[in-house]
Amino acid sequence: MLHGMDEGTVLPPAAGQDIAGLSFEQALAALEGIVQQLERGDVPLDQSISLYERGEALRLACQQRLDAAQARIERIVTAADGRATGTRPFDTED
């Protein structure tokens, strides 16, 4: 659920914090709140569409952060033949 909001209250996307400025945990919590609201089925159609669009943007932001984290963690050093020869610290550049 979004912090500081009643469960039935929905902030329009423009009134909420910019998705890029949210931490992964905040974006995930916002997405979970949207899913709960949509699952209840008591939101008017136009508002449901807006919630769905915001939810999709939040889902994409979370997925991108997970993909980036996985890429940083799984840096595998390969030999010329493609065999894995070791690992590289996740915080170093190529």
FENNOR-V175677 format. One record per residue. N is the residue number from 1. RES is the residue in one letter. SS is DSSP state (alpha for helix, beta for strand, coil for the rest). PSI is psi in degrees with one decimal (NA if undefined). D_CENTER is the distance of its C-alpha to the mean C-alpha in whole Angstrom. Layout:
{{N | RES | SS | PSI | D_CENTER} {N | RES | SS | PSI | D_CENTER}}
This chain:
{{1 | M | coil | 150.2 | 14} {2 | L | coil | 135.3 | 14} {3 | H | coil | 140.6 | 16} {4 | G | coil | 12.5 | 20} {5 | M | coil | 145.8 | 20} {6 | D | coil | 154.7 | 22} {7 | E | coil | -34.7 | 20} {8 | G | coil | -2.0 | 22} {9 | T | coil | 133.5 | 21} {10 | V | coil | 125.3 | 18} {11 | L | coil | 132.1 | 18} {12 | P | coil | 151.8 | 18} {13 | P | coil | -38.8 | 15} {14 | A | coil | -27.5 | 17} {15 | A | coil | -18.1 | 18} {16 | G | coil | 171.6 | 15} {17 | Q | coil | 142.3 | 14} {18 | D | coil | 134.6 | 12} {19 | I | alpha | -40.2 | 9} {20 | A | alpha | -25.3 | 10} {21 | G | alpha | -4.3 | 11} {22 | L | coil | 146.3 | 9} {23 | S | coil | 166.8 | 9} {24 | F | alpha | -44.4 | 6} {25 | E | alpha | -39.6 | 8} {26 | Q | alpha | -42.7 | 9} {27 | A | alpha | -41.1 | 5} {28 | L | alpha | -42.1 | 6} {29 | A | alpha | -40.7 | 9} {30 | A | alpha | -41.5 | 9} {31 | L | alpha | -44.1 | 8} {32 | E | alpha | -38.7 | 10} {33 | G | alpha | -41.1 | 13} {34 | I | alpha | -44.0 | 13} {35 | V | alpha | -44.1 | 13} {36 | Q | alpha | -43.4 | 16} {37 | Q | alpha | -44.4 | 18} {38 | L | alpha | -36.3 | 18} {39 | E | alpha | -29.9 | 19} {40 | R | alpha | -31.1 | 22} {41 | G | coil | 14.1 | 23} {42 | D | coil | 17.8 | 25} {43 | V | coil | 133.3 | 23} {44 | P | coil | 154.6 | 25} {45 | L | alpha | -50.5 | 24} {46 | D | alpha | -40.4 | 23} {47 | Q | alpha | -36.3 | 21} {48 | S | alpha | -40.9 | 19} {49 | I | alpha | -43.6 | 19} {50 | S | alpha | -42.4 | 17} {51 | L | alpha | -43.0 | 15} {52 | Y | alpha | -44.5 | 14} {53 | E | alpha | -44.1 | 13} {54 | R | alpha | -40.2 | 11} {55 | G | alpha | -40.8 | 9} {56 | E | alpha | -40.0 | 9} {57 | A | alpha | -40.3 | 8} {58 | L | alpha | -41.8 | 5} {59 | R | alpha | -43.5 | 4} {60 | L | alpha | -42.9 | 6} {61 | A | alpha | -43.3 | 4} {62 | C | alpha | -44.1 | 2} {63 | Q | alpha | -41.5 | 5} {64 | Q | alpha | -40.4 | 7} {65 | R | alpha | -39.4 | 7} {66 | L | alpha | -43.4 | 8} {67 | D | alpha | -42.5 | 10} {68 | A | alpha | -40.6 | 12} {69 | A | alpha | -42.5 | 12} {70 | Q | alpha | -42.4 | 14} {71 | A | alpha | -39.0 | 16} {72 | R | alpha | -38.2 | 17} {73 | I | alpha | -33.8 | 18} {74 | E | coil | 33.4 | 20} {75 | R | coil | 106.5 | 22} {76 | I | beta | 131.7 | 25} {77 | V | beta | 128.4 | 28} {78 | T | beta | 151.7 | 30} {79 | A | coil | 174.0 | 34} {80 | A | coil | -30.3 | 36} {81 | D | coil | 3.0 | 36} {82 | G | coil | -5.0 | 32} {83 | R | coil | 141.8 | 33} {84 | A | beta | 128.2 | 31} {85 | T | beta | -5.5 | 33} {86 | G | beta | -166.3 | 31} {87 | T | beta | 162.2 | 27} {88 | R | coil | 142.2 | 26} {89 | P | coil | 140.0 | 25} {90 | F | coil | -17.9 | 21} {91 | D | coil | 16.2 | 22} {92 | T | coil | 153.6 | 24} {93 | E | coil | 162.0 | 24} {94 | D | coil | NA | 26}}
